[in-house]
């Protein structure tokens, strides 16, 4: 090839490569191809352990938050809704901690492949709060690389964020710690109080104690304004909002209430109906 022709060919090749530079295969775009289905971060599996496959059913439905009730029995943390349902084989480790640790290892540091946001594990303490929390803290320490951690005034994100709910006596030992692998589930009474989001990242409360509307007819304007004020105040402090005891029978009433919660930017929608909430959130996904 003559020198002039070669230079022309190289110039053409350079121009072509320059044109493709506008569409690079970046690390982020390559990561997108290896992502799994998009998680539903607003979906909270209430009483998750009552499903046929605790945790795993919720993850199959892409839930971003799951809830486990625990009882302290000796030095074991057993998962059940009522004391008569306690089973020594159904421990927090066997149902949640071990499967989560295995999944995070398999997905190179995250619960959902390609997504770095943490799964919320809401742990509802059913026995005396202080002693149960101290045992819980010892259990979580065995999985220290799995959990978001508070250490000496700073929060270090992990694949799973444990939030302690239930018996309020857990608060005192939690506040006394300079290092912990769990956070506190506040109530509306805590909203605007001294506890920062680094201690209480979640504000939860009973819907029926704060609102009369159950999805039938129009949402009263005063209640809509109250809901949005609650969410706005929490979000201004970096806290998330969840209500339990919302209607959960499939039908238009539940859908209407869920739609108002979404419109108000409530962070977690509570349900026992995994498929129902998955379908609802997929249908109402922002464009």
N, C-alpha and C positions, 0 to 999 in steps of 0.2 A: 504494500500500500504506500502510495506516495506520501511524503511528509505533510503536504497541504491537506490531502484527503484524510490522513490520520488525525490531524489537528481538528478538522471539521467533525470527524466522528466522535472524538473525545469531547468536543464542545457540546455536541448533541446529547451524548450520554450524560454529561454533567448537568445539562439543562433538565433532562428527564429525571435524574436523581433529585435535583433541586425541587422539581415539581412534586415528587412523592414525599419530600421532607415535610410537607404540610400535613401529611397523614401518617405520623410515625407510629410504629408498634411500641408504645411506651409500656413501662412496667404496670401502670394502672390499667391500660386497656387489655393487656394480657391477663391481668388478674380478673377482669370482668368475665373473661371467657371461662374461668375456673370457678366462678361463683355458683352456688346452688340457688334454688328458688328464693325470692326475696322474703325475708322474715316479716312477720306482722308484729311489730314492736308494741302496738297498742293492745294486743290480745293477751289477756290474763286468764290462766286456767285455775279457776277457783276449785278447791278440793281436788286438786289434780290426781292425788293418789287413789281416788275412787274409780278411775278409768281402768279398763282392762290391762293396759300397759302403762303404768305411771311413768311420767316424764316422756317416754318414747312416743305415746300417742300425741301429746302436745307438740313435740318437736316435728312429728310428721305433718301436723297441721300448721307448722311454722310459727308457733306462739313465741312471743318475746318475754313472757313472764309465767311462772308456775308457782303454785302454793302448796306447801306441805305442812300439816299439823303434826307437832311432835309432843311426846310424853317422855319424861325422864323416868326410867325404870332401872334402878341400880346405876350402872354407868353406861347404860344403853339409851339411845334416842330412838324410840319406836314411833312409827308413823301410823296414825289412825285418826278418825273423826271423833269416836267415842271410846271410853276406856274398855268397854266390853268387846271392842273389835281389835284390841292389841294382839299382835302376833310377833313372837321373838324373831321370826325370819324377815319381818318387814321393818328394817332399820333405815335410818336416814342414809347411811352409807350404801346399802344394797340397792335402794330405790333411786337415789339421786346422786350422791357424791361420787361413787365409783363409776356409774355410767357417764356422768358428765366429764370426769377426768379422762376416761378412755376416749370419749368423743373429741375433746379438745386436743388430745395428743394426735388423733387421727387427722384432725383438720388444721394442724400446725398452729395452734394457739387460739382458736375461736370455736364457739359452739356451732355457728352456721358458717360453712365454708365460704371464705371470701368476704365475710362481714366482721368488722372488728368490734361492733357494739356488743356490750355484755348482755347475756341473758340474766334476767332478774329471778332469783330464787327467794321467794317470800316464805319465811319460816315462822309459822304461827305456834307460839308456845302455849301449851295447854296445862302444864303443871306449874308449880311455883316459879316465878320468872327469874329471880336472881340465880338460884342454884341451877336451874335448867340452862340458863344462858352460859354460865361458867363452864358447864360440861360441853355445851355446844361449841364454845370457843376452843376447847381442847380438841374437839373433833375437827373443826375447820382448820386448825393449825397443821393437821396431818396432810392437808391439801393446799398448803399455803400459796403455791404457784398458780392455783386455779382461780383464786378470788381477788376481787378488788379489795385493796387494803388501805386503811387509814394509818399513817405512821407519822407521829410528831408534827401534826398540823398539815400534812399533805395527803392527798388521795392519789393512790397509784392504781390505775385501771387494770382489771383482770378480765378473763373470759366470762366470769360469773360474778354478779354482785348479790351477796346475801343480805337480805333485809329482814330484821327481826320484828315480828308483830306478836299479838296475843297479850299475855300477862304483862302488865305495865311495870312490874317490879324488875324487869330486865334492864330498865333504863339506867339505874344507879351504877351497877357494875360496868355497863358500857361507857358511861360518861367518865368513869374513873380511869379508863385505859388510855395510854398514849399510843398503843399499837393494837389494832383490832381488824378482823377480817369480816366484820358484819356492820350493818348500819341499822338505824332505828326507823320504824314506821310510825310517823307522827299522826296526830288527829287534828281535826279542824281547830281545836282549842290551842294547838301548838302553832298555828299559822300566824306568822308575824312575831312569834316569841323569840327567845334568845338562842334556840337551837339552830345552828346553820345547816345548810344543805350537806356539808361534810359529815354531819352527824345524822340528820334526818332528811335524806334525799326524797322521801316519799311521804305524802300526806294522804291518809285513807280515812274514810268515815262511812257510816251507815246512811244510805240514800234516804230511807224512810224516816229517819230522825231529823232530816234537814229539808226535805222537799215533800210536797203532797202529791205531785204529779206522777202518775204511773204509766204515761204514754197514751192515755185515753183523752181524745179531744186536744185542743190547743194547749201548748205549754204556757202557763201564766207568765206574763211579761216580768212581773216582779221576781219570780223564781228563775227565769232565764237570766235576768240581770245579776241575781245573787250567785248563780253558778259561774257566770263569766267573771265576776269579781273574785271569787275564790280562786279560779284558775289563774287569773292575771296576777293576783298577789303571790301565789305560790311560784309561778314561773319567774316573777321578778327576783325571787330569792334563789332561783336555780333548783326548785323542788318540783316533783311530779305529783299528780293528783289521781286518786282512784276512789271509787265508791263501790261498796258491796251492798247486797240486798236490793239490787236493781232487778226489775222484772226479767225472768229468764225463760218464760214459756214462749215457744216459737209463735210468731204472729205479728200483726201490724203494730200492736202496742209496744212490744219489745223493740221492733225496728224503729219506731218513732222516737223512743227514748234513746236508743243507741245513736240515732242520727243527730239528736240534740247534743249528746255528749261529744260526738265528733266535731260538730260545729263550734262547740265551746273549747275545743282542743284539750279535752280531758285525756290524760296520758295512757290510762289503762281501762279497758272495758272488761268487766267481770262476767265470766260465764262458766257453766258446766257443759255447755253445748259446743264442743270444739268445732265440729263441721259447720254449725250454724253461724258462729262468729267469723270463721274463716271466709265463708261464702259472702257474708255481709261486708266485711272489710275489703275483699277483692272487688265487690260491686261498687264500693264507694271510694276506691282509690283515687287520689287526685290525679288529674291529667299530667 
